[in-house]
């Protein structure tokens, strides 16, 4: 519905408290009135840069690179993968990269089947 892109920044900024609110007010006050509104992507990148240490982002990225299904169910693996992928967008910049990286971590028997169908360009 596009709600996040159109109203996500306003909604999120409304809920900021403490230091995060002060950070946002300082940004608003330093921006010219005629400046274009921030997109959700711009806002979330600025917020993460301000409040999430780079070391933690690097750790999430490494965890995503090494993530394997192992004894998890596919549903559990999916939840874990999605959570980590949010913090490593460069590793999964396109849908194809995201699908390929997801398949790489699946149990070998599932991975083989999925990779074969991916080569045949089957949509899931």
C-alpha positions, -999 to +999 in steps of 0.1 A: +000+000+000+030+023+002+022+035+037+058+031+049+072+052+021+045+079+024+039+081+062+066+059+078+090+088+086+063+109+102+048+080+121+082+069+134+094+104+142+063+109+163+072+080+185+108+090+191+117+098+227+148+110+246+181+112+226+165+099+195+139+127+196+166+153+201+186+139+172+155+141+149+146+177+161+182+188+154+179+173+119+146+190+112+158+224+125+190+222+103+171+212+071+159+241+049+121+245+047+122+238+010+141+206+013+124+175+001+109+152+027+130+121+036+120+088+022+117+058+045+149+044+032+168+076+038+154+080+073+160+044+083+196+046+070+202+078+089+187+063+121+207+031+119+239+050+112+233+071+143+222+044+167+235+010+156+272+005+160+291-005+129+306-035+147+271-049+153+261-044+117+293-062+107+285-090+130+250-094+116+265-094+081+290-121+090+262-141+107+241-139+075+270-150+054+275-181+076+238-188+082+228-224+076+195-241+082+211-270+102+185-284+126+161-254+122+128-259+104+125-240+071+102-215+089+127-209+117+155-205+091+133-180+071+127-159+102+164-159+111+174-151+075+149-123+072+160-107+104+197-107+094+191-097+058+175-064+070+209-054+084+230-065+054+212-051+023+244-050+003+245-089+005+209-092-008+205-061-030+183-078-056+156-104-053+177-129-072+207-123-048+183-127-018+169-160-032+203-174-040+217-166-006+186-180+011+190-212-009+227-215-001+219-218+036+192-245+032+197-281+041+216-298+012+187-320+002+164-290+000+191-268-016+197-292-044+160-293-053+156-255-050+187-247-070+176-270-099+142-253-100+158-218-098+179-227-129+147-235-147+134-200-136+105-213-116+088-187-094+078-196-059 
